[in-house]
């Protein structure tokens, strides 16, 4: 096909070409809006704290949260408690407390903030490596029912729970530090909705 024929074909179908380019441009624009909305509105947990890093890991014990009762529709709430296991008994882990928040993906709003701290083992030292320790149970009353429509074509079906766990760790005596010492530390966790369930979880609605 000659150059002239090519130009003629383009001119002949220019309306279709222009219309197609407009549609492609709109699709790209909409995709960018959704991508930027998601990127700029990720949940931000515990904003009153400095240098929050969700690590989901502690070197001295394993932590998760378990739900006793979940209701996401009528009177939405999550009744849950923290669980600690595999405690490193070489260190005296004590004064362990957990605070929970609930967030909705695609938004940077906190669905519920429970500023209360809940103790493990009444604040006493966690002494048994093979035991599971549970915090005081708490009820998080949610501001909204789920699923939540956050944007056209975007629906968030489940909330996400965040936890802040603070504890005191007593370091063993050593040649450098014969008396040992106490260190207060904080770790942050993101707990997916499905990870809250265990055998006795009661789901309402």
N, CA, C and O of each residue as an XYZ file, in Angstrom:
820
protein
N       0.854     -1.192      0.000
C       0.000      0.000      0.000
C       0.889      1.241      0.000
O       1.825      1.357      0.792
N       0.578      2.156     -0.897
C       1.380      3.372     -1.008
C       1.083      4.318      0.148
O       0.111      4.165      0.889
N       1.959      5.290      0.262
C       1.782      6.277      1.319
C       0.493      7.054      1.129
O      -0.193      7.391      2.094
N       0.172      7.334     -0.129
C      -1.044      8.088     -0.423
C      -2.281      7.283     -0.049
O      -3.241      7.828      0.495
N      -2.257      5.998     -0.339
C      -3.398      5.152     -0.003
C      -3.570      5.047      1.514
O      -4.687      5.018      2.031
N      -2.449      4.993      2.199
C      -2.506      4.935      3.660
C      -3.155      6.186      4.233
O      -4.010      6.112      5.115
N      -2.734      7.333      3.719
C      -3.304      8.605      4.184
C      -4.786      8.672      3.881
O      -5.579      9.138      4.699
N      -5.154      8.204      2.701
C      -6.569      8.215      2.315
C      -7.396      7.335      3.250
O      -8.500      7.706      3.648
N      -6.856      6.172      3.596
C      -7.575      5.269      4.504
C      -7.741      5.882      5.894
O      -8.778      5.739      6.542
N      -6.668      6.580      6.334
C      -6.742      7.234      7.633
C      -7.815      8.321      7.620
O      -8.620      8.421      8.546
N      -7.819      9.125      6.575
C      -8.804     10.204      6.457
C     -10.218      9.634      6.358
O     -11.168     10.210      6.888
N     -10.342      8.513      5.683
C     -11.655      7.902      5.480
C     -12.229      7.400      6.807
O     -13.439      7.434      7.030
N     -11.332      6.932      7.682
C     -11.784      6.362      8.954
C     -11.387      7.229     10.143
O     -11.278      6.738     11.267
N     -11.173      8.507      9.898
C     -10.652      9.366     10.953
C     -11.612      9.475     12.139
O     -11.172      9.582     13.284
N     -12.909      9.449     11.873
C     -13.872      9.541     12.977
C     -13.766      8.324     13.893
O     -13.802      8.443     15.118
N     -13.636      7.164     13.277
C     -13.501      5.940     14.068
C     -12.205      5.965     14.865
O     -12.168      5.581     16.034
N     -11.135      6.429     14.206
C      -9.829      6.493     14.874
C      -9.871      7.465     16.046
O      -9.400      7.149     17.139
N     -10.439      8.656     15.816
C     -10.524      9.658     16.878
C     -11.377      9.147     18.036
O     -11.021      9.311     19.203
N     -12.498      8.530     17.699
C     -13.386      7.993     18.729
C     -12.665      6.907     19.543
O     -12.789      6.858     20.767
N     -11.921      6.051     18.862
C     -11.185      4.983     19.549
C     -10.128      5.555     20.474
O      -9.938      5.075     21.592
N      -9.426      6.611     19.988
C      -8.395      7.237     20.832
C      -9.009      7.880     22.070
O      -8.434      7.826     23.157
N     -10.182      8.489     21.898
C     -10.866      9.103     23.039
C     -11.245      8.036     24.066
O     -11.046      8.227     25.265
N     -11.790      6.913     23.594
C     -12.188      5.825     24.494
C     -10.969      5.282     25.242
O     -11.019      5.072     26.454
N      -9.878      5.059     24.513
C      -8.650      4.553     25.149
C      -8.141      5.541     26.197
O      -7.727      5.151     27.289
N      -8.180      6.840     25.840
C      -7.733      7.876     26.773
C      -8.574      7.902     28.042
O      -8.051      8.049     29.147
N      -9.903      7.756     27.866
C     -10.793      7.741     29.031
C     -10.531      6.530     29.921
O     -10.542      6.636     31.147
N     -10.294      5.378     29.293
C     -10.000      4.170     30.069
C      -8.720      4.340     30.870
O      -8.663      3.974     32.044
N      -7.689      4.900     30.233
C      -6.416      5.134     30.931
C      -6.607      6.123     32.073
O      -6.048      5.938     33.154
N      -7.401      7.182     31.838
C      -7.655      8.195     32.865
C      -8.378      7.586     34.065
O      -8.020      7.849     35.213
N      -9.390      6.777     33.794
C     -10.148      6.135     34.877
C      -9.245      5.197     35.675
O      -9.312      5.155     36.903
N      -8.403      4.447     34.968
C      -7.480      3.540     35.656
C      -6.526      4.325     36.551
O      -6.232      3.905     37.670
N      -6.042      5.468     36.055
C      -5.136      6.297     36.854
C      -5.832      6.831     38.101
O      -5.238      6.880     39.178
N      -7.103      7.235     37.949
C      -7.870      7.740     39.090
C      -7.981      6.664     40.168
O      -7.788      6.946     41.350
N      -8.294      5.428     39.762
C      -8.436      4.332     40.718
C      -7.096      3.993     41.365
O      -7.028      3.764     42.572
N      -6.039      3.960     40.570
C      -4.713      3.632     41.105
C      -4.264      4.691     42.105
O      -3.763      4.360     43.180
N      -4.443      5.972     41.752
C      -4.033      7.052     42.643
C      -4.892      7.090     43.903
O      -4.392      7.367     44.993
N      -6.176      6.813     43.750
C      -7.059      6.777     44.918
C      -6.618      5.693     45.885
O      -6.572      5.912     47.096
N      -6.295      4.526     45.351
C      -5.845      3.424     46.201
C      -4.511      3.759     46.872
O      -4.323      3.509     48.063
N      -3.588      4.331     46.089
C      -2.252      4.629     46.614
C      -2.286      5.722     47.677
O      -1.529      5.668     48.646
N      -3.169      6.724     47.501
C      -3.205      7.873     48.400
C      -4.126      7.683     49.593
O      -4.149      8.519     50.496
N      -4.878      6.606     49.608
C      -5.845      6.408     50.684
C      -5.662      5.066     51.382
O      -6.631      4.449     51.826
N      -4.419      4.623     51.474
C      -4.157      3.406     52.226
C      -4.373      3.681     53.711
O      -4.068      4.771     54.196
N      -4.899      2.695     54.430
C      -5.118      2.892     55.870
C      -3.840      3.306     56.588
O      -2.761      2.775     56.328
N      -3.986      4.267     57.497
C      -2.856      4.718     58.312
C      -3.205      4.462     59.769
O      -4.021      5.166     60.364
N      -2.576      3.450     60.325
C      -2.913      3.023     61.682
C      -2.097      3.772     62.730
O      -0.928      4.094     62.520
N      -2.737      4.036     63.849
C      -2.081      4.627     65.019
C      -1.328      5.904     64.659
O      -0.132      6.035     64.918
N      -2.044      6.824     64.067
C      -1.431      8.060     63.570
C      -0.896      8.950     64.692
O      -0.085      9.841     64.443
N      -1.344      8.714     65.915
C      -0.823      9.528     67.022
C       0.571      9.082     67.450
O       1.251      9.790     68.193
N       0.998      7.905     66.981
C       2.344      7.410     67.298
C       3.342      7.858     66.231
O       2.968      8.120     65.088
N       4.587      7.941     66.613
C       5.641      8.294     65.664
C       6.324      7.026     65.143
O       6.452      6.029     65.852
N       6.755      7.098     63.888
C       7.534      6.013     63.278
C       6.837      4.654     63.363
O       7.430      3.656     63.771
N       5.552      4.644     62.962
C       4.803      3.388     62.974
C       5.212      2.540     61.769
O       5.113      2.978     60.623
N       5.667      1.336     62.046
C       6.018      0.384     60.987
C       5.305     -0.930     61.255
O       5.498     -1.559     62.296
N       4.482     -1.332     60.303
C       3.749     -2.589     60.452
C       4.705     -3.725     60.092
O       4.943     -4.001     58.916
N       5.238     -4.366     61.101
C       6.226     -5.414     60.856
C       5.636     -6.814     60.949
O       6.159     -7.750     60.344
N       4.537     -6.964     61.710
C       3.917     -8.283     61.921
C       4.905     -9.293     62.501
O       4.797    -10.495     62.257
N       5.855     -8.795     63.261
C       6.885     -9.714     63.772
C       7.503     -9.176     65.059
O       7.824     -7.994     65.181
N       7.655    -10.088     66.007
C       8.387     -9.786     67.232
C       9.395    -10.903     67.459
O       9.089    -12.071     67.218
N      10.576    -10.563     67.912
C      11.631    -11.565     68.098
C      11.438    -12.408     69.354
O      12.134    -13.407     69.538
N      10.501    -12.019     70.222
C      10.416    -12.664     71.530
C       9.117    -13.434     71.779
O       8.995    -14.132     72.786
N       8.162    -13.312     70.881
C       6.914    -14.074     70.983
C       6.138    -13.932     69.677
O       6.422    -13.062     68.854
N       5.151    -14.811     69.510
C       4.238    -14.720     68.364
C       2.939    -14.077     68.829
O       2.439    -14.370     69.915
N       2.403    -13.199     67.994
C       1.150    -12.526     68.345
C       0.142    -12.653     67.209
O       0.500    -12.602     66.032
N      -1.108    -12.819     67.579
C      -2.212    -12.698     66.634
C      -3.444    -12.259     67.427
O      -3.376    -12.087     68.644
N      -4.547    -12.083     66.746
C      -5.808    -11.753     67.416
C      -6.851    -12.766     66.988
O      -6.855    -13.222     65.845
N      -7.732    -13.117     67.906
C      -8.800    -14.070     67.609
C     -10.134    -13.441     67.982
O     -10.253    -12.765     69.003
N     -11.131    -13.673     67.144
C     -12.444    -13.070     67.347
C     -13.390    -14.061     68.005
O     -13.538    -15.194     67.547
N     -14.028    -13.625     69.082
C     -15.062    -14.441     69.712
C     -16.401    -14.260     68.986
O     -17.201    -15.189     68.886
N     -16.621    -13.049     68.486
C     -17.901    -12.757     67.820
C     -17.694    -11.661     66.775
O     -16.988    -10.681     67.018
N     -18.311    -11.838     65.621
C     -18.205    -10.850     64.541
C     -19.595    -10.585     63.960
O     -20.334    -11.515     63.637
N     -19.929     -9.323     63.835
C     -21.156     -8.909     63.158
C     -20.807     -7.733     62.255
O     -20.352     -6.697     62.738
N     -21.016     -7.882     60.950
C     -20.635     -6.823     60.008
C     -21.825     -6.095     59.405
O     -21.643     -5.135     58.657
N     -23.029     -6.528     59.713
C     -24.205     -5.901     59.099
C     -25.009     -5.118     60.127
O     -24.843     -3.903     60.228
N     -25.860     -5.764     60.878
C     -26.621     -5.059     61.903
C     -25.775     -4.929     63.165
O     -25.134     -5.882     63.608
N     -25.790     -3.705     63.740
C     -24.965     -3.430     64.919
C     -23.542     -3.963     64.724
O     -23.081     -4.801     65.500
N     -22.850     -3.480     63.694
C     -21.533     -4.046     63.353
C     -20.526     -3.907     64.492
O     -20.357     -2.835     65.072
N     -19.874     -5.006     64.790
C     -18.890     -5.004     65.872
C     -17.997     -6.232     65.735
O     -18.351     -7.210     65.077
N     -16.847     -6.158     66.365
C     -15.931     -7.293     66.450
C     -15.518     -7.434     67.907
O     -14.927     -6.524     68.488
N     -15.834     -8.579     68.489
C     -15.397     -8.879     69.845
C     -14.184     -9.792     69.751
O     -14.283    -10.905     69.236
N     -13.060     -9.337     70.235
C     -11.832    -10.095     70.027
C     -10.879     -9.959     71.199
O     -11.133     -9.220     72.151
N      -9.781    -10.687     71.110
C      -8.735    -10.609     72.127
C      -7.404    -10.945     71.470
O      -7.358    -11.627     70.446
N      -6.342    -10.468     72.062
C      -5.014    -10.784     71.558
C      -4.556    -12.135     72.068
O      -4.987    -12.596     73.125
N      -3.681    -12.758     71.308
C      -3.134    -14.059     71.684
C      -1.618    -14.047     71.493
O      -1.112    -13.674     70.435
N      -0.913    -14.459     72.532
C       0.550    -14.540     72.472
C       0.973    -15.984     72.745
O       0.450    -16.633     73.650
N       1.917    -16.474     71.959
C       2.422    -17.840     72.122
C       3.922    -17.865     71.837
O       4.503    -16.875     71.394
N       4.531    -19.014     72.100
C       5.964    -19.210     71.832
C       6.828    -18.113     72.450
O       7.690    -17.534     71.790
N       6.579    -17.844     73.716
C       7.329    -16.793     74.413
C       8.777    -17.242     74.632
O       9.035    -18.364     75.067
N       9.704    -16.350     74.323
C      11.122    -16.616     74.587
C      11.375    -16.350     76.068
O      11.478    -15.198     76.490
N      11.474    -17.420     76.852
C      11.600    -17.266     78.306
C      13.018    -16.902     78.754
O      13.260    -16.714     79.946
N      13.949    -16.803     77.811
C      15.274    -16.295     78.173
C      15.196    -14.821     78.561
O      16.061    -14.289     79.257
N      14.125    -14.180     78.082
C      13.863    -12.795     78.431
C      12.588    -12.749     79.267
O      11.641    -13.487     78.995
N      12.560    -11.910     80.254
C      11.354    -11.767     81.064
C      10.433    -10.765     80.367
O      10.619     -9.552     80.467
N       9.433    -11.300     79.659
C       8.472    -10.452     78.940
C       7.307    -10.154     79.874
O       6.615    -11.071     80.314
N       7.089     -8.892     80.176
C       6.032     -8.511     81.116
C       5.360     -7.217     80.660
O       5.756     -6.599     79.672
N       4.333     -6.832     81.413
C       3.601     -5.586     81.137
C       3.182     -5.517     79.666
O       3.336     -4.492     79.003
N       2.647     -6.640     79.179
C       2.245     -6.713     77.767
C       0.826     -6.166     77.620
O      -0.091     -6.593     78.321
N       0.658     -5.218     76.701
C      -0.643     -4.607     76.438
C      -0.889     -4.536     74.944
O       0.051     -4.423     74.156
N      -2.150     -4.601     74.558
C      -2.504     -4.488     73.143
C      -3.608     -3.451     72.973
O      -4.531     -3.367     73.784
N      -3.499     -2.668     71.911
C      -4.525     -1.707     71.512
C      -4.910     -2.012     70.066
O      -4.045     -2.295     69.236
N      -6.207     -1.955     69.766
C      -6.690     -2.307     68.434
C      -7.264     -1.098     67.696
O      -7.797     -0.169     68.303
N      -7.139     -1.140     66.369
C      -7.849     -0.224     65.481
C      -8.426     -1.035     64.325
O      -7.923     -2.108     63.992
N      -9.486     -0.506     63.720
C     -10.084     -1.150     62.548
C     -10.115     -0.142     61.407
O     -10.531      1.002     61.590
N      -9.671     -0.573     60.222
C      -9.637      0.305     59.056
C     -10.298     -0.374     57.860
O     -10.454     -1.595     57.815
N     -10.681      0.464     56.891
C     -11.280     -0.018     55.646
C     -10.309      0.248     54.507
O      -9.864      1.381     54.328
N      -9.979     -0.765     53.745
C      -9.102     -0.573     52.591
C      -9.716      0.430     51.618
O     -10.936      0.593     51.567
N      -8.865      1.095     50.852
C      -9.243      2.134     49.892
C      -9.615      3.455     50.570
O      -9.953      4.419     49.883
N      -9.560      3.518     51.882
C      -9.818      4.779     52.574
C      -8.744      4.971     53.628
O      -8.099      4.017     54.063
N      -8.563      6.223     54.032
C      -7.610      6.488     55.110
C      -8.335      6.869     56.397
O      -7.753      7.482     57.292
N      -9.607      6.499     56.478
C     -10.397      6.783     57.672
C     -10.362      5.583     58.613
O     -10.359      4.431     58.179
N     -10.337      5.878     59.905
C     -10.376      4.826     60.908
C     -11.822      4.444     61.163
O     -12.645      5.295     61.501
N     -12.133      3.162     61.003
C     -13.508      2.714     61.217
C     -13.851      2.702     62.695
O     -14.994      2.957     63.073
N     -12.891      2.415     63.508
C     -13.079      2.479     64.956
C     -11.712      2.629     65.591
O     -10.738      2.008     65.163
N     -11.655      3.449     66.600
C     -10.425      3.574     67.371
C     -10.752      3.268     68.820
O     -11.553      3.967     69.441
N     -10.152      2.251     69.348
C     -10.317      1.910     70.747
C      -9.007      2.251     71.437
O      -8.022      1.522     71.324
N      -9.009      3.356     72.147
C      -7.762      3.839     72.736
C      -7.366      3.063     73.990
O      -6.292      3.280     74.550
N      -8.243      2.157     74.426
C      -7.941      1.385     75.628
C      -6.861      0.344     75.342
O      -6.758     -0.173     74.229
N      -6.072      0.051     76.347
C      -5.078     -1.011     76.259
C      -5.567     -2.202     77.070
O      -6.148     -2.048     78.144
N      -5.319     -3.394     76.532
C      -5.803     -4.610     77.185
C      -4.607     -5.478     77.581
O      -3.717     -5.746     76.773
N      -4.610     -5.905     78.838
C      -3.444     -6.580     79.408
C      -3.425     -8.072     79.109
O      -4.459     -8.709     78.911
N      -2.211     -8.599     79.086
C      -1.972    -10.036     79.069
C      -1.487    -10.454     80.455
O      -0.606     -9.820     81.036
N      -2.073    -11.529     80.974
C      -1.603    -12.118     82.233
C      -1.542    -11.088     83.358
O      -0.659    -11.145     84.215
N      -2.488    -10.145     83.350
C      -2.552     -9.088     84.373
C      -1.251     -8.301     84.485
O      -0.931     -7.768     85.548
N      -0.507     -8.230     83.392
C       0.732     -7.471     83.397
C       1.924     -8.229     83.947
O       3.046     -7.724     83.937
N       1.683     -9.448     84.431
C       2.773    -10.241     85.011
C       3.657    -10.834     83.913
O       3.302    -10.816     82.734
N       4.795    -11.352     84.315
C       5.755    -11.945     83.381
C       5.154    -13.181     82.720
O       4.511    -14.000     83.377
N       5.374    -13.305     81.409
C       4.938    -14.493     80.666
C       6.046    -15.532     80.788
O       7.099    -15.406     80.163
N       5.804    -16.549     81.588
C       6.896    -17.429     82.001
C       6.956    -18.769     81.277
O       7.963    -19.472     81.371
N       5.891    -19.136     80.554
C       5.829    -20.485     79.984
C       5.908    -20.433     78.462
O       5.057    -19.831     77.807
N       6.925    -21.062     77.912
C       7.117    -21.053     76.456
C       5.997    -21.777     75.722
O       5.648    -21.393     74.606
N       5.431    -22.809     76.320
C       4.426    -23.636     75.636
C       2.992    -23.163     75.868
O       2.059    -23.719     75.289
N       2.809    -22.157     76.698
C       1.455    -21.679     76.997
C       1.008    -20.609     76.012
O       1.828    -19.879     75.455
N      -0.307    -20.526     75.805
C      -0.904    -19.427     75.061
C      -1.453    -18.422     76.071
O      -2.135    -18.798     77.025
N      -1.157    -17.170     75.859
C      -1.640    -16.106     76.738
C      -2.638    -15.245     75.973
O      -2.409    -14.900     74.813
N      -3.743    -14.900     76.624
C      -4.780    -14.101     75.984
C      -4.967    -12.786     76.734
O      -4.894    -12.734     77.961
N      -5.206    -11.742     75.976
C      -5.489    -10.451     76.597
C      -6.936    -10.413     77.076
O      -7.732    -11.301     76.771
N      -7.255     -9.377     77.826
C      -8.639     -9.135     78.175
C      -9.443     -8.953     76.893
O      -8.987     -8.293     75.959
N     -10.641     -9.538     76.846
C     -11.477     -9.431     75.654
C     -12.044     -8.013     75.528
O     -12.326     -7.361     76.533
N     -12.206     -7.545     74.295
C     -12.766     -6.212     74.071
C     -13.737     -6.243     72.892
O     -13.670     -7.130     72.042
N     -14.634     -5.269     72.854
C     -15.601     -5.158     71.771
C     -15.344     -3.876     70.993
O     -15.379     -2.785     71.564
N     -15.087     -3.998     69.700
C     -14.862     -2.840     68.827
C     -16.146     -2.574     68.055
O     -16.516     -3.348     67.172
N     -16.824     -1.480     68.386
C     -18.054     -1.108     67.687
C     -17.704     -0.336     66.422
O     -17.091      0.730     66.484
N     -18.096     -0.882     65.276
C     -17.738     -0.290     63.986
C     -18.680      0.847     63.623
O     -19.850      0.851     64.004
N     -18.152      1.807     62.884
C     -18.939      2.967     62.469
C     -19.841      2.669     61.282
O     -20.779      3.420     61.015
N     -19.572      1.595     60.575
C     -20.324      1.297     59.355
C     -20.480     -0.203     59.171
O     -19.713     -1.007     59.702
N     -21.509     -0.550     58.395
C     -21.734     -1.955     58.069
C     -20.934     -2.323     56.829
O     -20.535     -1.462     56.045
N     -20.712     -3.613     56.672
C     -19.987     -4.123     55.509
C     -20.880     -5.060     54.723
O     -21.723     -5.754     55.292
N     -20.688     -5.077     53.374
C     -19.664     -4.416     52.559
C     -19.878     -2.909     52.446
O     -20.989     -2.405     52.612
N     -18.773     -2.199     52.156
C     -18.781     -0.745     52.015
C     -18.409     -0.390     50.585
O     -17.394     -0.857     50.068
N     -19.234      0.442     49.944
C     -18.915      0.915     48.597
C     -18.087      2.181     48.726
O     -18.598      3.218     49.149
N     -16.817      2.106     48.366
C     -15.911      3.241     48.545
C     -15.755      4.065     47.271
O     -15.426      5.250     47.327
N     -15.992      3.432     46.124
C     -15.939      4.104     44.824
C     -16.839      3.331     43.868
O     -17.172      2.175     44.128
N     -17.237      3.966     42.754
C     -17.959      3.193     41.740
C     -17.142      1.969     41.326
O     -15.963      2.092     40.996
N     -17.748      0.824     41.342
C     -17.150     -0.456     40.965
C     -16.185     -1.017     42.019
O     -15.603     -2.083     41.820
N     -16.014     -0.304     43.136
C     -15.109     -0.790     44.189
C     -15.887     -0.952     45.488
O     -16.470      0.001     46.006
N     -15.885     -2.174     46.003
C     -16.601     -2.492     47.227
C     -15.654     -3.251     48.163
O     -15.011     -4.221     47.762
N     -15.583     -2.797     49.400
C     -14.753     -3.467     50.403
C     -15.665     -4.348     51.245
O     -16.577     -3.856     51.909
N     -15.416     -5.643     51.211
C     -16.318     -6.591     51.874
C     -16.011     -6.786     53.357
O     -16.907     -7.083     54.146
N     -14.750     -6.619     53.731
C     -14.360     -6.924     55.105
C     -13.426     -5.840     55.639
O     -12.683     -5.231     54.870
N     -13.457     -5.598     56.934
C     -12.510     -4.647     57.539
C     -11.167     -5.311     57.810
O     -11.028     -6.530     57.711
N     -10.192     -4.496     58.148
C      -8.864     -4.986     58.531
C      -8.545     -4.488     59.931
O      -8.746     -3.315     60.244
N      -8.052     -5.377     60.762
C      -7.723     -5.038     62.149
C      -6.222     -4.769     62.277
O      -5.399     -5.505     61.732
N      -5.886     -3.716     62.996
C      -4.490     -3.404     63.305
C      -4.297     -3.475     64.817
O      -5.198     -3.137     65.585
N      -3.132     -3.913     65.228
C      -2.853     -4.039     66.659
C      -1.510     -3.413     67.001
O      -0.537     -3.522     66.255
N      -1.490     -2.758     68.147
C      -0.241     -2.223     68.701
C       0.040     -2.982     69.991
O      -0.752     -2.938     70.933
N       1.164     -3.672     70.029
C       1.525     -4.473     71.200
C       2.763     -3.859     71.850
O       3.820     -3.756     71.227
N       2.617     -3.461     73.094
C       3.764     -2.916     73.839
C       4.109     -3.872     74.978
O       3.231     -4.529     75.537
N       5.375     -3.940     75.311
C       5.813     -4.870     76.346
C       7.143     -4.404     76.936
O       7.851     -3.574     76.365
N       7.448     -4.968     78.094
C       8.740     -4.715     78.738
C       9.570     -5.985     78.672
O       9.092     -7.070     79.004
N      10.795     -5.846     78.248
C      11.701     -6.991     78.108
C      12.901     -6.779     79.034
O      13.561     -5.740     78.999
N      13.159     -7.780     79.851
C      14.317     -7.723     80.739
C      15.458     -8.500     80.103
O      15.341     -9.706     79.886
N      16.531     -7.839     79.810
C      17.673     -8.506     79.165
C      18.438     -9.324     80.186
O      18.602     -8.890     81.327
N      18.909    -10.497     79.799
C      19.667    -11.349     80.736
C      20.967    -10.670     81.177
O      21.540     -9.844     80.466
N      21.400    -11.048     82.359
C      22.693    -10.531     82.851
C      23.819    -11.033     81.958
O      23.764    -12.147     81.439
N      24.829    -10.208     81.786
C      25.977    -10.569     80.954
C      27.223     -9.931     81.540
O      27.164     -9.176     82.510
N      28.350    -10.253     80.927
C      29.613     -9.658     81.403
C      29.581     -8.144     81.237
O      30.128     -7.405     82.056
N      28.937     -7.696     80.173
C      28.850     -6.250     79.915
C      27.844     -5.597     80.851
O      28.060     -4.486     81.337
N      26.734     -6.303     81.101
C      25.667     -5.761     81.944
C      25.290     -6.818     82.980
O      24.338     -7.569     82.766
N      26.013     -6.894     84.095
C      25.803     -7.958     85.086
C      24.388     -7.993     85.664
O      23.902     -9.059     86.042
N      23.732     -6.851     85.733
C      22.397     -6.789     86.323
C      21.277     -6.935     85.288
O      20.102     -7.020     85.644
N      21.647     -6.962     84.014
C      20.607     -6.958     82.989
C      19.933     -5.596     82.952
O      20.397     -4.654     83.594
N      18.859     -5.490     82.218
C      18.169     -4.205     82.143
C      16.808     -4.357     81.504
O      16.539     -5.345     80.822
N      15.942     -3.368     81.727
C      14.590     -3.397     81.177
C      14.482     -2.482     79.970
O      14.989     -1.360     79.969
N      13.809     -2.987     78.943
C      13.592     -2.219     77.720
C      12.107     -2.286     77.375
O      11.520     -3.368     77.356
N      11.509     -1.148     77.107
C      10.114     -1.107     76.672
C      10.075     -0.975     75.158
O      10.722     -0.095     74.591
N       9.314     -1.853     74.500
C       9.260     -1.875     73.039
C       7.810     -1.969     72.564
O       6.911     -2.363     73.307
N       7.619     -1.594     71.300
C       6.280     -1.645     70.691
C       6.392     -2.235     69.297
O       7.278     -1.864     68.526
N       5.500     -3.147     68.979
C       5.436     -3.723     67.636
C       4.015     -3.565     67.112
O       3.051     -3.538     67.877
N       3.905     -3.458     65.776
C       2.619     -3.216     65.131
C       2.287     -4.361     64.170
O       3.158     -4.922     63.505
N       0.997     -4.681     64.127
C       0.540     -5.812     63.319
C      -0.666     -5.423     62.468
O      -1.515     -4.633     62.882
N      -0.717     -5.995     61.275
C      -1.901     -5.921     60.422
C      -2.497     -7.324     60.373
O      -1.819     -8.281     59.997
N      -3.762     -7.442     60.752
C      -4.402     -8.748     60.843
C      -5.570     -8.805     59.864
O      -6.566     -8.101     60.030
N      -5.440     -9.631     58.863
C      -6.504     -9.760     57.866
C      -7.746    -10.376     58.500
O      -7.662    -11.156     59.449
N      -8.884    -10.009     57.958
C     -10.166    -10.448     58.515
C     -10.233    -11.965     58.668
O     -10.642    -12.460     59.718
N      -9.843    -12.695     57.651
C      -9.957    -14.159     57.699
C      -9.061    -14.787     58.756
O      -9.312    -15.911     59.192
N      -8.015    -14.071     59.174
C      -7.103    -14.606     60.181
C      -7.648    -14.456     61.605
O      -7.048    -14.954     62.557
N      -8.782    -13.769     61.745
C      -9.373    -13.592     63.072
C     -10.142    -14.822     63.531
O     -10.425    -14.977     64.719
N     -10.478    -15.691     62.594
C     -11.371    -16.800     62.912
C     -10.638    -17.950     63.589
O      -9.494    -18.264     63.261
N     -11.332    -18.572     64.548
C     -10.892    -19.844     65.105
C     -12.144    -20.679     65.372
O     -13.251    -20.257     65.036
N     -11.984    -21.838     65.961
C     -13.081    -22.817     66.011
C     -14.339    -22.270     66.685
O     -15.449    -22.651     66.312
N     -14.184    -21.379     67.674
C     -15.339    -20.921     68.439
C     -15.856    -19.543     68.023
O     -16.711    -18.975     68.702
N     -15.353    -19.012     66.933
C     -15.813    -17.694     66.481
C     -17.291    -17.752     66.088
O     -17.712    -18.618     65.322
N     -18.062    -16.814     66.628
C     -19.487    -16.737     66.324
C     -19.714    -15.597     65.320
O     -19.348    -14.450     65.579
N     -20.315    -15.923     64.187
C     -20.583    -14.924     63.149
C     -22.080    -14.616     63.146
O     -22.914    -15.515     63.045
N     -22.400    -13.331     63.258
C     -23.804    -12.894     63.286
C     -24.092    -12.125     62.001
O     -23.366    -11.187     61.672
N     -25.124    -12.501     61.281
C     -25.517    -11.792     60.070
C     -24.702    -12.191     58.862
O     -24.925    -11.673     57.768
